[in-house]
């Protein structure tokens, strides 16, 4: 069954904010935290939007509106590559770069949300198999 309109809308918003926030994280990292005052607000906005999107997606899954074609693995891979690269630059560079705590917090949030949605998906699939027997 196709995704609900709400899920589709939040997917677009979430993807755009992911790109915006990742670009900000990289730019701010290489500018030596020049925009530190924007870290917390942008982080909070990103976390909120991602949480709303995932909540909408999971609600749709449990009410059989979710189509399951948009894997969260892409968010996890993107954030893992980004955070690993930033830590690599910070560690190996002679310049005193540092990874903002908000970046680490958002990475942990993405991993946590992914783990929870995977468990929800397993439970949903188990319920569906049980209903068929």
N, C-alpha and C positions, 0 to 999 in steps of 0.2 A: 504494500500500500504506500502511496507517495507520502513524503514528509508533510507535516502541517505547515501552513503559511508562517506561523510563529517560529517554528524551528528553522525554516528557510531564512527568514529575516534575521534571526539571531546568529545563524551560521555566517551570513555575510558580514554582519557587524563584528562578530568575534574574529573572523579572519582578517578584516581590515585593521582592527585594533591590535591584533597579534603582530601584523607587519609594522604598524606605526610604532608600537612599543619596542619591538626588536630593533628597529632602526634607531630609535631614541637611545636605547641601551648602548648600542655600538658607538654612536656619535658621542654620547656623553662619556663613555669609557675613554675614547681616544682624545677627547678634549679635557681630560683629567678632572672629570666631575664638575665641569663649569656650570652645568644646569642641575646641580644637586637638589635645589629647591623643587624641581619638577618630578624627581624620582618617586616620592611617596604618593602624590596625587595621581600621577599617570599609572603607577603600580596598582593603586586602589581601583581606578576606573577599569583597568584591564582585568583585574581579578573579579570584579563585579560582573562585567560583561561575559567573561568566560564562564563564570558560575551560572549565570542566567541561561546562557546557551545550553550548557550541559544539563541543567535542570529541565529545560524545555525538551531537550532530546530524550532524556530518560523518561519523562512523563509520557511522551509520544510512544516510546518503545513499549511501555507497560499498557498502553491503551491501543496498541497495534496500528499506530500511524507512522512509525519510524521506518524508513527504508534501509537503514544500516549501511549506506554506501560511502559514508564520510568518516574514515577511520581517524581516531584520536592519535594513532601512532605518528601521524605526520606532525602534530603539535609536539609530541614527545621528542621525536627525532630532531626537529628544528631547534627546540630549546636545548637539547643535549649538545648538539654541535656548537651552538652559540656559546653556551656557558663553558664548555671545554676549551673553545678557542680563546675566550676572554681570560680564563685562568691560565692558559698556556702563555699568552702574551704577558700577563701580569708576572708570571713566574720567571720567564726567560728574558724579559726586557730589562735593560739597564735603567729605563725610565720607570719612576714609581707609580705604575698603573695599579688600580685596584678595582675589584668587582664590587659594585654597590650591593649592600645587603638586600635591597628590594629586588634585585635581579635574582639573587639566590632564593629569596622567598617565593617569587613567582615560579621559578623552576620547580621548587618543592610542591607548590600548588598544582602545577600542571601534572607532575608525577602522581600526586595524590588523587586528583580528579580522574586521571586515566585508570589508576588501580581500582577506584570505586566503580567506575563505569564498566570496567571489564568484569568485575564481580556481579554487578547488576545484570549485565548481558548473560553471564553464565546462569544466574538464577532464573532469568526470563526464559532462556532456552530450555532449561530443565522443566520449568512449569509447562511450557508448550508441548514438550515431549510427553509429559505426564498426562496432559489433557487429551492427547491423541490415543493413548492406550486405555 
